[in-house]
Amino acid sequence: MKTVPVPVETVGTDDRFGQVGTEDFLRREYALTAERIAEAAKKAIERK
């Protein structure tokens, strides 16, 4: 198996208790929006 190093940006929640709410609220609260994911992807691509 060949390994190829690639830049990786993690996207996820901070270490905190979960909440209850609408999907839209929770995505914003935990920074899991499309915009945040796109930012992480751009950062990884810039380091390539």
PDB file of N, CA, C, O and CB in Angstrom:
ATOM      1  N   MET A   1       0.841  -1.181   0.000  1.00  0.00           N
ATOM      2  CA  MET A   1       0.000   0.000   0.000  1.00  0.00           C
ATOM      3  C   MET A   1       0.889   1.249   0.000  1.00  0.00           C
ATOM      4  O   MET A   1       1.831   1.354   0.785  1.00  0.00           O
ATOM      5  CB  MET A   1      -0.958  -0.004   1.224  1.00  0.00           C
ATOM      6  N   LYS A   2       0.583   2.159  -0.865  1.00  0.00           N
ATOM      7  CA  LYS A   2       1.342   3.389  -0.987  1.00  0.00           C
ATOM      8  C   LYS A   2       0.635   4.500  -0.209  1.00  0.00           C
ATOM      9  O   LYS A   2      -0.577   4.674  -0.339  1.00  0.00           O
ATOM     10  CB  LYS A   2       1.519   3.780  -2.476  1.00  0.00           C
ATOM     11  N   THR A   3       1.378   5.239   0.586  1.00  0.00           N
ATOM     12  CA  THR A   3       0.782   6.366   1.300  1.00  0.00           C
ATOM     13  C   THR A   3       1.253   7.665   0.670  1.00  0.00           C
ATOM     14  O   THR A   3       2.418   7.810   0.297  1.00  0.00           O
ATOM     15  CB  THR A   3       1.142   6.327   2.807  1.00  0.00           C
ATOM     16  N   VAL A   4       0.344   8.587   0.562  1.00  0.00           N
ATOM     17  CA  VAL A   4       0.650   9.882  -0.021  1.00  0.00           C
ATOM     18  C   VAL A   4       0.213  10.947   0.984  1.00  0.00           C
ATOM     19  O   VAL A   4      -0.979  11.058   1.270  1.00  0.00           O
ATOM     20  CB  VAL A   4      -0.060  10.073  -1.417  1.00  0.00           C
ATOM     21  N   PRO A   5       1.136  11.724   1.523  1.00  0.00           N
ATOM     22  CA  PRO A   5       0.742  12.761   2.478  1.00  0.00           C
ATOM     23  C   PRO A   5      -0.135  13.822   1.803  1.00  0.00           C
ATOM     24  O   PRO A   5       0.188  14.322   0.726  1.00  0.00           O
ATOM     25  CB  PRO A   5       1.990  13.420   3.101  1.00  0.00           C
ATOM     26  N   VAL A   6      -1.199  14.135   2.433  1.00  0.00           N
ATOM     27  CA  VAL A   6      -2.095  15.175   1.910  1.00  0.00           C
ATOM     28  C   VAL A   6      -2.476  16.113   3.054  1.00  0.00           C
ATOM     29  O   VAL A   6      -2.559  15.682   4.204  1.00  0.00           O
ATOM     30  CB  VAL A   6      -3.376  14.546   1.253  1.00  0.00           C
ATOM     31  N   PRO A   7      -2.708  17.383   2.751  1.00  0.00           N
ATOM     32  CA  PRO A   7      -3.136  18.309   3.792  1.00  0.00           C
ATOM     33  C   PRO A   7      -4.552  17.977   4.245  1.00  0.00           C
ATOM     34  O   PRO A   7      -5.415  17.641   3.434  1.00  0.00           O
ATOM     35  CB  PRO A   7      -3.059  19.760   3.293  1.00  0.00           C
ATOM     36  N   VAL A   8      -4.775  18.076   5.545  1.00  0.00           N
ATOM     37  CA  VAL A   8      -6.090  17.764   6.107  1.00  0.00           C
ATOM     38  C   VAL A   8      -6.490  18.874   7.063  1.00  0.00           C
ATOM     39  O   VAL A   8      -5.678  19.319   7.874  1.00  0.00           O
ATOM     40  CB  VAL A   8      -6.083  16.385   6.832  1.00  0.00           C
ATOM     41  N   GLU A   9      -7.705  19.312   6.977  1.00  0.00           N
ATOM     42  CA  GLU A   9      -8.289  20.261   7.924  1.00  0.00           C
ATOM     43  C   GLU A   9      -9.445  19.549   8.604  1.00  0.00           C
ATOM     44  O   GLU A   9     -10.315  18.988   7.937  1.00  0.00           O
ATOM     45  CB  GLU A   9      -8.764  21.592   7.213  1.00  0.00           C
ATOM     46  N   THR A  10      -9.456  19.571   9.906  1.00  0.00           N
ATOM     47  CA  THR A  10     -10.559  18.934  10.612  1.00  0.00           C
ATOM     48  C   THR A  10     -11.721  19.900  10.742  1.00  0.00           C
ATOM     49  O   THR A  10     -11.535  21.098  10.954  1.00  0.00           O
ATOM     50  CB  THR A  10     -10.111  18.443  11.995  1.00  0.00           C
ATOM     51  N   VAL A  11     -12.903  19.366  10.613  1.00  0.00           N
ATOM     52  CA  VAL A  11     -14.129  20.133  10.790  1.00  0.00           C
ATOM     53  C   VAL A  11     -14.975  19.332  11.766  1.00  0.00           C
ATOM     54  O   VAL A  11     -15.307  18.175  11.510  1.00  0.00           O
ATOM     55  CB  VAL A  11     -14.887  20.391   9.413  1.00  0.00           C
ATOM     56  N   GLY A  12     -15.315  19.940  12.862  1.00  0.00           N
ATOM     57  CA  GLY A  12     -16.109  19.231  13.850  1.00  0.00           C
ATOM     58  C   GLY A  12     -16.481  20.127  14.996  1.00  0.00           C
ATOM     59  O   GLY A  12     -16.260  21.338  14.962  1.00  0.00           O
ATOM     60  N   THR A  13     -17.042  19.527  15.998  1.00  0.00           N
ATOM     61  CA  THR A  13     -17.500  20.298  17.143  1.00  0.00           C
ATOM     62  C   THR A  13     -16.415  20.382  18.202  1.00  0.00           C
ATOM     63  O   THR A  13     -15.550  19.512  18.299  1.00  0.00           O
ATOM     64  CB  THR A  13     -18.767  19.684  17.731  1.00  0.00           C
ATOM     65  N   ASP A  14     -16.476  21.431  18.983  1.00  0.00           N
ATOM     66  CA  ASP A  14     -15.582  21.561  20.127  1.00  0.00           C
ATOM     67  C   ASP A  14     -16.030  20.566  21.196  1.00  0.00           C
ATOM     68  O   ASP A  14     -17.111  19.985  21.106  1.00  0.00           O
ATOM     69  CB  ASP A  14     -15.577  23.029  20.683  1.00  0.00           C
ATOM     70  N   ASP A  15     -15.204  20.383  22.184  1.00  0.00           N
ATOM     71  CA  ASP A  15     -15.519  19.475  23.277  1.00  0.00           C
ATOM     72  C   ASP A  15     -16.539  20.149  24.192  1.00  0.00           C
ATOM     73  O   ASP A  15     -16.177  20.890  25.106  1.00  0.00           O
ATOM     74  CB  ASP A  15     -14.234  19.076  24.067  1.00  0.00           C
ATOM     75  N   ARG A  16     -17.800  19.884  23.934  1.00  0.00           N
ATOM     76  CA  ARG A  16     -18.865  20.507  24.727  1.00  0.00           C
ATOM     77  C   ARG A  16     -20.104  19.638  24.710  1.00  0.00           C
ATOM     78  O   ARG A  16     -20.221  18.715  23.903  1.00  0.00           O
ATOM     79  CB  ARG A  16     -19.196  21.914  24.198  1.00  0.00           C
ATOM     80  N   PHE A  17     -21.012  19.936  25.592  1.00  0.00           N
ATOM     81  CA  PHE A  17     -22.249  19.170  25.666  1.00  0.00           C
ATOM     82  C   PHE A  17     -23.122  19.468  24.457  1.00  0.00           C
ATOM     83  O   PHE A  17     -23.103  20.575  23.919  1.00  0.00           O
ATOM     84  CB  PHE A  17     -23.007  19.482  26.966  1.00  0.00           C
ATOM     85  N   GLY A  18     -23.881  18.476  24.043  1.00  0.00           N
ATOM     86  CA  GLY A  18     -24.787  18.643  22.917  1.00  0.00           C
ATOM     87  C   GLY A  18     -26.004  19.467  23.296  1.00  0.00           C
ATOM     88  O   GLY A  18     -26.293  19.678  24.473  1.00  0.00           O
ATOM     89  N   GLN A  19     -26.694  19.916  22.297  1.00  0.00           N
ATOM     90  CA  GLN A  19     -27.897  20.717  22.488  1.00  0.00           C
ATOM     91  C   GLN A  19     -29.009  20.145  21.638  1.00  0.00           C
ATOM     92  O   GLN A  19     -28.800  19.258  20.810  1.00  0.00           O
ATOM     93  CB  GLN A  19     -27.645  22.201  22.136  1.00  0.00           C
ATOM     94  N   VAL A  20     -30.174  20.665  21.860  1.00  0.00           N
ATOM     95  CA  VAL A  20     -31.334  20.280  21.072  1.00  0.00           C
ATOM     96  C   VAL A  20     -31.777  21.511  20.300  1.00  0.00           C
ATOM     97  O   VAL A  20     -31.789  22.617  20.839  1.00  0.00           O
ATOM     98  CB  VAL A  20     -32.492  19.715  21.974  1.00  0.00           C
ATOM     99  N   GLY A  21     -32.136  21.321  19.052  1.00  0.00           N
ATOM    100  CA  GLY A  21     -32.612  22.443  18.262  1.00  0.00           C
ATOM    101  C   GLY A  21     -32.836  22.016  16.827  1.00  0.00           C
ATOM    102  O   GLY A  21     -32.702  20.843  16.479  1.00  0.00           O
ATOM    103  N   THR A  22     -33.177  22.985  16.006  1.00  0.00           N
ATOM    104  CA  THR A  22     -33.392  22.698  14.594  1.00  0.00           C
ATOM    105  C   THR A  22     -32.047  22.381  13.942  1.00  0.00           C
ATOM    106  O   THR A  22     -30.987  22.727  14.463  1.00  0.00           O
ATOM    107  CB  THR A  22     -34.089  23.895  13.879  1.00  0.00           C
ATOM    108  N   GLU A  23     -32.119  21.725  12.810  1.00  0.00           N
ATOM    109  CA  GLU A  23     -30.879  21.389  12.100  1.00  0.00           C
ATOM    110  C   GLU A  23     -30.095  22.648  11.754  1.00  0.00           C
ATOM    111  O   GLU A  23     -28.872  22.674  11.897  1.00  0.00           O
ATOM    112  CB  GLU A  23     -31.189  20.592  10.820  1.00  0.00           C
ATOM    113  N   ASP A  24     -30.779  23.684  11.303  1.00  0.00           N
ATOM    114  CA  ASP A  24     -30.108  24.934  10.930  1.00  0.00           C
ATOM    115  C   ASP A  24     -29.406  25.549  12.142  1.00  0.00           C
ATOM    116  O   ASP A  24     -28.252  25.966  12.043  1.00  0.00           O
ATOM    117  CB  ASP A  24     -31.123  25.937  10.333  1.00  0.00           C
ATOM    118  N   PHE A  25     -30.088  25.605  13.268  1.00  0.00           N
ATOM    119  CA  PHE A  25     -29.491  26.145  14.493  1.00  0.00           C
ATOM    120  C   PHE A  25     -28.260  25.351  14.894  1.00  0.00           C
ATOM    121  O   PHE A  25     -27.218  25.929  15.204  1.00  0.00           O
ATOM    122  CB  PHE A  25     -30.511  26.141  15.635  1.00  0.00           C
ATOM    123  N   LEU A  26     -28.374  24.033  14.890  1.00  0.00           N
ATOM    124  CA  LEU A  26     -27.263  23.192  15.331  1.00  0.00           C
ATOM    125  C   LEU A  26     -26.063  23.296  14.396  1.00  0.00           C
ATOM    126  O   LEU A  26     -24.923  23.298  14.859  1.00  0.00           O
ATOM    127  CB  LEU A  26     -27.712  21.745  15.432  1.00  0.00           C
ATOM    128  N   ARG A  27     -26.300  23.381  13.102  1.00  0.00           N
ATOM    129  CA  ARG A  27     -25.185  23.552  12.157  1.00  0.00           C
ATOM    130  C   ARG A  27     -24.428  24.850  12.426  1.00  0.00           C
ATOM    131  O   ARG A  27     -23.197  24.872  12.415  1.00  0.00           O
ATOM    132  CB  ARG A  27     -25.702  23.538  10.706  1.00  0.00           C
ATOM    133  N   ARG A  28     -25.164  25.922  12.666  1.00  0.00           N
ATOM    134  CA  ARG A  28     -24.509  27.210  12.985  1.00  0.00           C
ATOM    135  C   ARG A  28     -23.821  27.147  14.337  1.00  0.00           C
ATOM    136  O   ARG A  28     -22.691  27.615  14.474  1.00  0.00           O
ATOM    137  CB  ARG A  28     -25.535  28.364  12.975  1.00  0.00           C
ATOM    138  N   GLU A  29     -24.475  26.581  15.331  1.00  0.00           N
ATOM    139  CA  GLU A  29     -23.933  26.515  16.686  1.00  0.00           C
ATOM    140  C   GLU A  29     -22.613  25.757  16.733  1.00  0.00           C
ATOM    141  O   GLU A  29     -21.704  26.136  17.471  1.00  0.00           O
ATOM    142  CB  GLU A  29     -24.936  25.858  17.619  1.00  0.00           C
ATOM    143  N   TYR A  30     -22.503  24.682  15.941  1.00  0.00           N
ATOM    144  CA  TYR A  30     -21.304  23.850  15.963  1.00  0.00           C
ATOM    145  C   TYR A  30     -20.380  24.081  14.765  1.00  0.00           C
ATOM    146  O   TYR A  30     -19.483  23.279  14.503  1.00  0.00           O
ATOM    147  CB  TYR A  30     -21.702  22.404  16.014  1.00  0.00           C
ATOM    148  N   ALA A  31     -20.602  25.173  14.044  1.00  0.00           N
ATOM    149  CA  ALA A  31     -19.756  25.562  12.907  1.00  0.00           C
ATOM    150  C   ALA A  31     -19.650  24.456  11.869  1.00  0.00           C
ATOM    151  O   ALA A  31     -18.566  24.170  11.361  1.00  0.00           O
ATOM    152  CB  ALA A  31     -18.364  25.939  13.392  1.00  0.00           C
ATOM    153  N   LEU A  32     -20.780  23.837  11.559  1.00  0.00           N
ATOM    154  CA  LEU A  32     -20.816  22.786  10.541  1.00  0.00           C
ATOM    155  C   LEU A  32     -21.611  23.241   9.326  1.00  0.00           C
ATOM    156  O   LEU A  32     -22.306  22.445   8.695  1.00  0.00           O
ATOM    157  CB  LEU A  32     -21.421  21.497  11.117  1.00  0.00           C
ATOM    158  N   THR A  33     -21.507  24.510   9.006  1.00  0.00           N
ATOM    159  CA  THR A  33     -22.205  25.059   7.850  1.00  0.00           C
ATOM    160  C   THR A  33     -21.403  24.806   6.573  1.00  0.00           C
ATOM    161  O   THR A  33     -20.214  24.489   6.620  1.00  0.00           O
ATOM    162  CB  THR A  33     -22.456  26.566   8.037  1.00  0.00           C
ATOM    163  N   ALA A  34     -22.065  24.950   5.458  1.00  0.00           N
ATOM    164  CA  ALA A  34     -21.389  24.776   4.170  1.00  0.00           C
ATOM    165  C   ALA A  34     -20.227  25.759   4.039  1.00  0.00           C
ATOM    166  O   ALA A  34     -19.172  25.418   3.504  1.00  0.00           O
ATOM    167  CB  ALA A  34     -22.383  24.967   3.005  1.00  0.00           C
ATOM    168  N   GLU A  35     -20.431  26.975   4.532  1.00  0.00           N
ATOM    169  CA  GLU A  35     -19.374  27.988   4.447  1.00  0.00           C
ATOM    170  C   GLU A  35     -18.137  27.558   5.234  1.00  0.00           C
ATOM    171  O   GLU A  35     -17.015  27.697   4.747  1.00  0.00           O
ATOM    172  CB  GLU A  35     -19.885  29.341   4.969  1.00  0.00           C
ATOM    173  N   ARG A  36     -18.334  27.040   6.439  1.00  0.00           N
ATOM    174  CA  ARG A  36     -17.206  26.611   7.282  1.00  0.00           C
ATOM    175  C   ARG A  36     -16.476  25.432   6.654  1.00  0.00           C
ATOM    176  O   ARG A  36     -15.247  25.368   6.680  1.00  0.00           O
ATOM    177  CB  ARG A  36     -17.696  26.234   8.692  1.00  0.00           C
ATOM    178  N   ILE A  37     -17.236  24.503   6.091  1.00  0.00           N
ATOM    179  CA  ILE A  37     -16.624  23.345   5.439  1.00  0.00           C
ATOM    180  C   ILE A  37     -15.834  23.794   4.216  1.00  0.00           C
ATOM    181  O   ILE A  37     -14.742  23.285   3.964  1.00  0.00           O
ATOM    182  CB  ILE A  37     -17.699  22.310   5.036  1.00  0.00           C
ATOM    183  N   ALA A  38     -16.379  24.746   3.452  1.00  0.00           N
ATOM    184  CA  ALA A  38     -15.674  25.269   2.280  1.00  0.00           C
ATOM    185  C   ALA A  38     -14.387  25.981   2.690  1.00  0.00           C
ATOM    186  O   ALA A  38     -13.365  25.846   2.017  1.00  0.00           O
ATOM    187  CB  ALA A  38     -16.582  26.228   1.492  1.00  0.00           C
ATOM    188  N   GLU A  39     -14.427  26.743   3.796  1.00  0.00           N
ATOM    189  CA  GLU A  39     -13.218  27.410   4.295  1.00  0.00           C
ATOM    190  C   GLU A  39     -12.128  26.389   4.621  1.00  0.00           C
ATOM    191  O   GLU A  39     -10.964  26.583   4.273  1.00  0.00           O
ATOM    192  CB  GLU A  39     -13.544  28.253   5.544  1.00  0.00           C
ATOM    193  N   ALA A  40     -12.511  25.311   5.285  1.00  0.00           N
ATOM    194  CA  ALA A  40     -11.535  24.282   5.654  1.00  0.00           C
ATOM    195  C   ALA A  40     -10.948  23.633   4.402  1.00  0.00           C
ATOM    196  O   ALA A  40      -9.750  23.354   4.348  1.00  0.00           O
ATOM    197  CB  ALA A  40     -12.189  23.211   6.557  1.00  0.00           C
ATOM    198  N   ALA A  41     -11.782  23.394   3.407  1.00  0.00           N
ATOM    199  CA  ALA A  41     -11.301  22.794   2.163  1.00  0.00           C
ATOM    200  C   ALA A  41     -10.309  23.730   1.462  1.00  0.00           C
ATOM    201  O   ALA A  41      -9.282  23.284   0.951  1.00  0.00           O
ATOM    202  CB  ALA A  41     -12.488  22.470   1.225  1.00  0.00           C
ATOM    203  N   LYS A  42     -10.625  25.021   1.444  1.00  0.00           N
ATOM    204  CA  LYS A  42      -9.724  25.993   0.812  1.00  0.00           C
ATOM    205  C   LYS A  42      -8.388  26.051   1.531  1.00  0.00           C
ATOM    206  O   LYS A  42      -7.343  26.139   0.887  1.00  0.00           O
ATOM    207  CB  LYS A  42     -10.362  27.383   0.791  1.00  0.00           C
ATOM    208  N   LYS A  43      -8.405  26.003   2.871  1.00  0.00           N
ATOM    209  CA  LYS A  43      -7.149  26.003   3.643  1.00  0.00           C
ATOM    210  C   LYS A  43      -6.296  24.788   3.277  1.00  0.00           C
ATOM    211  O   LYS A  43      -5.085  24.903   3.092  1.00  0.00           O
ATOM    212  CB  LYS A  43      -7.443  26.008   5.168  1.00  0.00           C
ATOM    213  N   ALA A  44      -6.932  23.635   3.177  1.00  0.00           N
ATOM    214  CA  ALA A  44      -6.193  22.411   2.840  1.00  0.00           C
ATOM    215  C   ALA A  44      -5.613  22.509   1.439  1.00  0.00           C
ATOM    216  O   ALA A  44      -4.474  22.100   1.213  1.00  0.00           O
ATOM    217  CB  ALA A  44      -7.104  21.175   2.950  1.00  0.00           C
ATOM    218  N   ILE A  45      -6.373  23.041   0.504  1.00  0.00           N
ATOM    219  CA  ILE A  45      -5.906  23.165  -0.880  1.00  0.00           C
ATOM    220  C   ILE A  45      -4.738  24.137  -0.965  1.00  0.00           C
ATOM    221  O   ILE A  45      -3.796  23.913  -1.726  1.00  0.00           O
ATOM    222  CB  ILE A  45      -7.049  23.629  -1.800  1.00  0.00           C
ATOM    223  N   GLU A  46      -4.795  25.220  -0.182  1.00  0.00           N
ATOM    224  CA  GLU A  46      -3.708  26.209  -0.189  1.00  0.00           C
ATOM    225  C   GLU A  46      -2.380  25.594   0.263  1.00  0.00           C
ATOM    226  O   GLU A  46      -1.316  26.026  -0.181  1.00  0.00           O
ATOM    227  CB  GLU A  46      -4.066  27.395   0.717  1.00  0.00           C
ATOM    228  N   ARG A  47      -2.436  24.605   1.129  1.00  0.00           N
ATOM    229  CA  ARG A  47      -1.214  23.976   1.644  1.00  0.00           C
ATOM    230  C   ARG A  47      -0.703  22.872   0.750  1.00  0.00           C
ATOM    231  O   ARG A  47       0.366  22.318   1.007  1.00  0.00           O
ATOM    232  CB  ARG A  47      -1.456  23.425   3.019  1.00  0.00           C
ATOM    233  N   LYS A  48      -1.419  22.548  -0.267  1.00  0.00           N
ATOM    234  CA  LYS A  48      -1.030  21.444  -1.154  1.00  0.00           C
ATOM    235  C   LYS A  48       0.169  21.831  -1.989  1.00  0.00           C
ATOM    236  O   LYS A  48       0.643  21.032  -2.796  1.00  0.00           O
ATOM    237  CB  LYS A  48      -2.193  21.040  -2.065  1.00  0.00           C
TER     238      LYS A  48
END
